[in-house]
């Protein structure tokens, strides 16, 4: 499957970024560079399943690595 279109779930985002669930939600609210979630159902209730594009998560991680050299 093409990485650009692969949807991953929260657990994999947590594993790849090293961030906790609550930190990921905070980043989604305050960091415009952080990947936006994709609703996986039509439910609007809290706890409804979400996913993320793997390509966007990987790009965000690469951006964090690039920032390391700026300091």
N, C-alpha and C positions, 0 to 999 in steps of 0.2 A: 504494500500500500504506500502511496505517495506521502512522504512526511508532511508536506504542505497541507494535506487534508486530513491527517490522522487526528482524531479527537482522543484526548486522554482525560482520565478522571482525576479528581482532587488528590487521591492517594499518590498517584504518580507525579503530580505537580509538587507535592510535598517532598517526595523522595528525590526528585531531580533538583529542586531549589534548596532543600535543607530548611525550608520555612515551615512553621506550624500553620494549621488551618486558619486560626484567628489572624495571624500576620498576613496571610494571603488575602483574606477579605479586607484588611486594612489597606494593603497595597492597592487592591482593586479600586478603593475609594479615593486614595490620595496620590497615587503615582501614575501619571498618564502613560508612562512607558511600560507599565505592567500589563500583561495580556488580559484581555477582557474575557469573561466567561461566556459560554454558549449554553442557553437553556436546552435541556434534553427532553423536556416535556412541556406541555401547555400549562402546567400548574404554576400558579403565582404564589403558592404557600412557601413559607420558610422551610428549608430542607428539601425543596424540589431538586432533582438531580441536575447537575451542571457538568460541563466539560470545558476543555481548553484545547486550542490548536497546538499540537506539539511544536510546529515550526515557530509559533510566536513565543512559546516558553523557551525554546532553545535560543532564539534571537535575544530574548531578555537576559538569559544567562550569559551569552556572549558579550552583551553590552556591559554587564556587571564586571566581567573579566577585563574588558577594555578600560573601564574606569579605574581598575586597580593600578594600571601603569600611569595614570594621571596624577597620582598622589605621591 
